[in-house]
């Protein structure tokens, strides 16, 4: 008995010594840097937990990513008249930077402010603009009615969007146009079913898509059909429906390709969420995992009707170096699960574009719904993310769009909404630290 107790004591002391040594080693600068590079965590305890997460990743099936498949000349094979997509940002292969940014140019009543916004985006090194062309702001009063009569004098509802397209061309910016937000007249229940709810008649949407693509055929090539249909409120108060969205995607894509054979169709950007079962009681909880939603799209026959898968790439609660791959954790590496799913469904030849990504620099009195970093950390993280993208680690990822440049007013900030604090510029165009860091980063990458 005494011998057994002695052996247990020796084992316990040995474990304490080994654990103590390990703890000391983990605190060394070299170990802390290694853990940061693999977990995206700053704090020691968070880094140690991150190590356990990385270890658990080894127990899960290896993802099938096929990193070289996006080089296949799929566009030329499927659509002989269509030029190829821009190359993914493998080192030295891309003539146009994959850096994009979300803009709200339609909110700027002053044309000079629209131009200033694009000019400042270009000066920060961005070459892509992701801009919504809201259906409710173009076909406002009824079917086929493209006059804006909300204020006098009446004017063409296209006027503002014609100007945006012209400015993008002037500053050599490529536009990705998002088509969503139906006007209330498209639903018998108007906005009572939700202001973002799909129209009663999908053909109305297809006709709108045709009108936009045909009008800008020579200047706009990239079109996204809807946005985030896998979460509330982007599908209104209706139950989340990958099958319903696929029908809309099919109608929109066919209309767009009729208007312009060279158009590139982006499927709706899917919000990164882990909910396995949609819940409509209350509707605010209504969401469905992006991976499950996309798989059901494939099952419903969506594959022929999009050229690019769009995802949201937010970092949320960890930094841009995070390499952990847990199905129920949302971080900058999550898109690899989507890539694996695409490969399994025979879509390895298509790229992924990040419709939105950034870190949230909300103040302490705002709910940290999307994580929270300081303005200085945000300024450090965003260029570091683009550095990782440009390294070629993810050769299937094409354009990645920062969320967002600015809004015309401080409405979101007044409402204390956390969405406000992804911005690079204040409404009056005052640059925040993250804008300055992007200017410096892109300047260095060009040299």
C-alpha positions in Angstrom: 0.0 0.0 0.0 2.8 2.4 1.0 4.6 1.5 -2.3 1.5 2.3 -4.4 1.0 5.7 -2.6 4.7 6.5 -3.2 4.3 5.7 -6.9 1.2 7.9 -7.1 3.1 10.7 -5.4 6.0 10.4 -7.8 3.5 10.4 -10.8 1.7 13.4 -9.4 5.0 15.4 -8.8 6.2 14.4 -12.3 3.0 15.6 -13.9 3.3 18.9 -12.0 6.9 19.4 -13.2 6.0 18.5 -16.8 2.9 20.7 -16.7 4.9 23.6 -15.1 7.6 23.3 -17.8 5.0 23.1 -20.5 3.3 26.2 -19.1 6.6 28.1 -19.0 7.4 27.0 -22.6 4.0 28.2 -23.8 4.7 31.6 -22.4 7.9 32.1 -24.4 7.7 34.7 -27.2 8.3 32.0 -29.8 5.5 29.8 -28.5 3.1 32.7 -28.2 3.8 33.8 -31.8 3.3 30.2 -33.1 0.0 29.9 -31.3 -1.1 33.3 -32.6 -0.2 32.3 -36.2 -2.4 29.1 -35.8 -5.3 30.2 -33.6 -5.8 33.9 -34.2 -6.0 34.4 -30.5 -4.0 37.0 -28.4 -4.6 35.9 -24.8 -2.6 33.0 -23.4 -5.6 31.0 -22.1 -7.4 31.5 -25.4 -4.3 30.3 -27.2 -4.1 27.2 -25.1 -7.7 26.4 -25.8 -7.0 27.0 -29.4 -4.3 24.4 -29.3 -6.9 21.9 -28.1 -9.2 22.9 -30.9 -6.4 22.4 -33.4 -5.8 18.9 -31.9 -9.5 18.0 -32.2 -9.4 19.1 -35.9 -7.1 16.0 -36.5 -9.9 13.7 -35.4 -12.3 14.9 -38.1 -12.3 13.7 -41.8 -9.9 15.5 -44.0 -11.5 18.1 -46.2 -11.3 17.6 -50.0 -10.3 21.1 -51.2 -8.7 20.3 -54.6 -6.7 23.6 -54.6 -5.8 23.4 -58.3 -9.2 22.8 -59.7 -10.3 26.4 -60.1 -7.7 26.8 -62.9 -9.8 24.6 -65.1 -11.1 26.5 -68.2 -14.7 25.8 -67.2 -16.2 29.1 -68.5 -14.8 28.5 -72.0 -16.1 24.9 -72.0 -19.6 25.7 -70.8 -20.1 29.1 -72.5 -17.8 29.4 -75.5 -18.6 33.1 -76.0 -18.0 34.1 -72.4 -14.6 35.5 -71.3 -12.9 33.6 -68.3 -13.4 34.8 -64.8 -10.6 36.8 -63.2 -7.8 34.5 -62.0 -7.8 33.6 -58.3 -5.2 35.6 -56.3 -2.4 33.1 -56.6 0.9 34.9 -56.3 1.7 36.6 -59.6 -1.3 35.4 -61.5 -3.8 38.2 -61.0 -3.8 41.3 -63.1 -6.6 42.9 -61.1 -6.4 43.0 -57.3 -8.9 40.7 -55.5 -9.6 43.5 -53.0 -13.2 44.6 -53.1 -15.3 46.8 -50.8 -19.0 47.2 -50.1 -20.4 50.6 -50.8 -23.8 52.4 -50.3 -23.5 54.8 -53.2 -27.2 54.9 -53.8 -27.7 56.5 -50.4 -25.6 59.6 -51.4 -28.0 62.2 -52.7 -25.1 64.4 -53.8 -23.3 63.1 -56.9 -20.1 64.7 -55.8 -20.1 62.5 -52.7 -20.6 59.4 -54.7 -17.5 60.3 -56.7 -15.5 61.1 -53.5 -16.5 57.7 -52.0 -15.2 55.8 -55.1 -12.1 57.9 -55.3 -11.3 57.2 -51.7 -12.0 53.5 -52.2 -9.5 53.5 -55.1 -6.9 55.3 -53.1 -7.1 52.6 -50.4 -6.2 50.1 -53.1 -9.6 48.6 -53.8 -10.4 47.6 -57.4 -13.9 46.1 -56.9 -17.1 47.7 -55.7 -19.9 45.6 -54.4 -23.0 47.7 -54.8 -26.7 46.9 -54.3 -29.1 48.0 -57.0 -32.2 47.7 -54.8 -35.3 46.6 -56.8 -37.5 48.8 -54.5 -35.4 51.8 -55.6 -35.6 51.2 -59.3 -39.0 49.7 -60.2 -40.6 51.7 -57.4 -44.3 52.2 -58.1 -45.3 49.2 -60.2 -44.5 46.7 -62.8 -42.4 48.2 -65.7 -42.5 51.7 -64.0 -38.9 53.1 -63.8 -39.8 56.6 -62.9 -39.1 57.9 -59.4 -42.1 60.0 -58.3 -41.4 60.0 -54.6 -40.2 63.6 -54.7 -40.5 66.5 -57.1 -39.2 67.0 -59.7 -39.9 63.4 -61.0 -36.9 61.7 -62.6 -35.8 58.5 -64.1 -35.1 55.9 -61.4 -32.1 54.8 -63.4 -30.4 58.2 -63.2 -28.6 57.5 -59.9 -27.4 54.0 -61.0 -26.3 55.2 -64.4 -24.1 57.7 -62.6 -22.7 54.9 -60.3 -21.8 52.8 -63.3 -20.1 55.7 -65.1 -18.1 56.6 -62.0 -16.9 53.0 -61.6 -15.7 53.0 -65.2 -14.0 56.4 -64.7 -12.0 55.1 -61.7 -11.3 51.7 -63.3 -13.4 49.9 -60.6 -15.2 46.6 -61.4 -18.7 46.4 -60.1 -20.4 43.5 -58.5 -24.1 44.4 -58.6 -26.3 42.8 -55.9 -30.0 42.5 -57.0 -32.4 42.2 -54.0 -34.9 44.1 -51.9 -38.3 43.8 -53.7 -40.8 46.7 -53.7 -43.9 46.2 -51.7 -46.1 46.0 -54.8 -44.6 42.6 -55.6 -46.4 41.0 -52.7 -50.1 40.8 -52.0 -49.2 41.1 -48.3 -46.9 44.0 -49.1 -44.3 44.5 -46.3 -46.4 42.7 -43.6 -44.6 39.5 -44.6 -41.2 41.3 -44.3 -39.7 44.0 -46.4 -37.1 41.6 -47.8 -39.5 38.8 -48.5 -39.4 37.3 -52.1 -42.1 38.4 -54.6 -45.3 36.5 -55.1 -44.4 36.0 -58.7 -40.8 35.1 -59.4 -41.2 36.2 -63.0 -41.4 39.8 -61.8 -37.9 39.4 -60.3 -36.6 37.8 -63.5 -37.9 40.7 -65.5 -36.2 43.1 -63.2 -32.9 41.2 -63.5 -33.2 41.3 -67.3 -33.8 45.0 -67.2 -30.7 45.7 -65.1 -28.4 43.4 -67.0 -29.6 44.5 -70.4 -29.2 48.2 -69.5 -25.6 47.8 -68.3 -24.6 45.0 -70.6 -21.4 46.7 -71.8 -20.3 47.9 -68.3 -21.5 45.4 -65.6 -20.6 41.8 -65.9 -20.9 40.5 -62.3 -24.4 40.1 -60.8 -25.3 38.6 -57.4 -28.8 37.1 -57.2 -30.3 38.0 -53.8 -28.5 38.1 -50.4 -28.3 35.9 -47.4 -31.5 33.9 -48.0 -30.5 31.5 -45.2 -31.2 33.9 -42.3 -33.9 36.3 -41.1 -34.9 38.9 -42.3 -33.5 38.3 -45.8 -36.3 35.8 -46.7 -38.9 37.8 -44.9 -41.1 36.0 -42.4 -41.3 32.9 -44.6 -39.6 29.7 -43.5 -36.0 29.5 -44.8 -36.2 27.6 -48.1 -33.2 26.6 -50.1 -35.5 25.1 -52.7 -37.5 28.4 -53.0 -34.3 30.4 -53.4 -33.1 27.9 -56.0 -36.2 28.6 -58.1 -35.5 32.4 -57.8 -31.8 31.8 -58.7 -32.8 29.8 -61.8 -35.2 32.4 -63.0 -32.8 35.3 -62.4 -29.8 33.5 -64.0 -31.8 32.6 -67.1 -33.0 36.2 -67.4 -29.5 37.6 -66.9 -27.9 35.2 -69.4 -30.6 36.1 -72.0 -29.7 39.8 -71.6 -26.0 39.2 -71.7 -24.3 35.9 -72.6 -21.1 37.0 -70.8 -22.7 37.8 -67.5 -21.2 36.1 -64.4 -23.7 34.9 -61.9 -22.9 34.9 -58.2 -25.3 32.9 -56.0 -26.6 34.8 -53.0 -24.0 35.3 -50.3 -24.7 32.8 -47.6 -24.5 34.0 -44.0 -22.1 32.0 -41.9 -24.4 30.4 -39.3 -24.5 27.1 -37.5 -28.3 26.6 -36.9 -29.2 23.0 -38.1 -32.9 23.5 -38.1 -34.8 26.7 -39.1 -37.2 28.1 -36.5 -39.9 30.6 -37.4 -41.1 31.2 -33.8 -40.2 34.0 -33.5 -38.9 34.7 -37.0 -35.8 36.4 -35.7 -34.4 33.0 -34.9 -35.1 31.7 -38.4 -31.8 30.6 -40.0 -30.1 27.6 -41.5 -26.5 26.6 -41.7 -24.8 27.9 -44.8 -23.4 24.4 -45.6 -26.8 22.8 -45.2 -28.5 25.5 -47.3 -25.9 25.1 -50.1 -26.2 21.3 -50.1 -30.0 21.6 -50.4 -29.5 24.1 -53.3 -27.4 21.5 -55.0 -30.0 18.8 -54.3 -32.6 21.2 -55.9 -30.6 21.5 -59.1 -29.0 24.9 -58.5 -25.5 24.1 -59.9 -26.1 25.1 -63.6 -27.4 28.5 -62.6 -24.4 30.1 -60.8 -20.7 30.6 -61.7 -19.5 31.7 -58.3 -20.3 30.7 -54.7 -20.5 33.8 -52.4 -19.9 33.5 -48.7 -19.5 35.9 -45.8 -16.0 35.8 -44.4 -16.2 37.7 -41.1 -13.5 37.0 -38.5 -15.9 37.6 -35.6 -14.2 36.4 -32.3 -10.7 35.5 -33.5 -8.0 37.1 -35.8 -7.0 36.6 -39.4 -4.5 33.9 -38.7 -7.0 31.5 -37.2 -6.5 28.0 -38.9 -9.0 26.1 -36.7 -11.7 24.1 -38.6 -14.6 23.3 -36.3 -18.0 22.8 -37.9 -19.7 24.9 -35.2 -17.1 27.7 -35.1 -17.3 30.7 -37.4 -13.9 32.2 -38.3 -11.9 33.3 -41.3 -11.2 29.6 -42.3 -14.8 28.5 -42.4 -15.1 28.9 -46.1 -13.1 25.7 -46.5 -16.1 23.7 -45.4 -18.0 25.3 -48.3 -15.1 24.5 -50.6 -15.2 20.9 -49.5 -19.0 20.7 -50.1 -18.5 22.2 -53.6 -15.9 19.6 -54.5 -18.2 16.8 -53.3 -20.9 18.2 -55.6 -18.7 18.4 -58.7 -18.2 22.1 -58.5 -14.4 22.2 -57.8 -14.0 24.3 -61.0 -16.0 27.2 -59.5 -14.4 29.8 -57.2 -15.6 31.3 -53.9 -15.9 35.0 -53.5 -16.3 36.7 -50.1 -19.2 39.1 -50.3 -18.4 40.7 -46.9 -15.6 40.4 -44.4 -14.0 42.5 -41.6 -13.8 42.8 -37.8 -16.2 44.9 -35.7 -14.8 47.8 -33.8 -17.9 48.6 -31.7 -17.6 50.6 -28.5 -18.3 49.1 -25.1 -21.9 50.3 -24.9 -22.9 48.5 -28.1 -23.8 44.7 -28.0 -20.8 42.7 -29.3 -23.0 40.7 -31.7 -20.2 40.3 -34.2 -17.3 40.2 -31.7 -15.4 43.3 -30.7 -12.0 44.7 -31.4 -10.4 48.1 -30.9 -10.0 50.5 -33.8 -6.3 49.8 -33.7 -6.8 46.0 -33.8 -9.2 46.3 -36.7 -6.6 48.4 -38.5 -4.1 45.6 -37.9 -6.4 42.6 -38.7 -7.8 43.7 -42.1 -4.5 44.1 -44.0 -3.3 40.9 -42.4 -6.3 39.0 -43.8 -5.6 40.3 -47.3 -2.0 39.3 -46.9 -3.1 35.8 -46.1 -5.5 35.8 -49.1 -2.7 37.1 -51.5 -0.3 34.4 -50.2 -2.2 31.8 -52.3 -3.1 29.6 -49.3 -6.7 29.6 -50.6 -6.4 29.5 -54.4 -10.1 28.9 -54.8 -11.0 32.3 -53.3 -11.3 35.2 -55.7 -12.6 38.6 -54.7 -12.9 39.4 -51.0 -15.0 42.5 -50.2 -14.5 44.5 -47.1 -17.7 45.4 -45.2 -17.9 48.4 -45.7 -16.6 51.8 -46.9 -19.2 54.2 -45.4 -22.8 55.1 -45.1 -24.3 58.4 -46.0 -25.7 59.1 -42.5 -24.9 58.1 -38.9 -28.3 56.4 -38.5 -26.9 53.0 -37.5 -24.6 54.7 -34.9 -27.4 56.7 -33.4 -29.4 53.4 -33.1 -26.3 51.8 -31.5 -26.4 49.1 -34.0 -23.2 47.0 -34.1 -23.4 46.9 -37.9 -22.2 50.5 -37.9 -18.7 49.7 -36.7 -17.2 47.8 -39.6 -16.9 51.1 -41.5 -13.6 52.5 -42.9 -14.9 56.1 -43.1 -17.3 58.2 -41.1 -20.3 59.6 -42.9 -18.4 62.9 -43.4 -15.5 61.0 -45.0 -13.2 61.2 -42.0 -10.9 58.2 -42.3 -10.7 55.7 -39.4 -7.4 53.9 -38.6 -8.4 50.8 -40.7 -8.7 53.0 -43.8 -5.2 54.4 -43.3 -3.8 50.9 -42.7 -5.3 49.7 -46.0 -3.9 52.7 -47.8 -0.4 51.8 -46.4 -0.8 48.1 -47.0 -1.9 48.4 -50.7 0.8 51.0 -51.3 3.5 48.5 -50.0 2.0 45.6 -52.1 2.3 47.8 -55.3 5.9 48.7 -54.7 
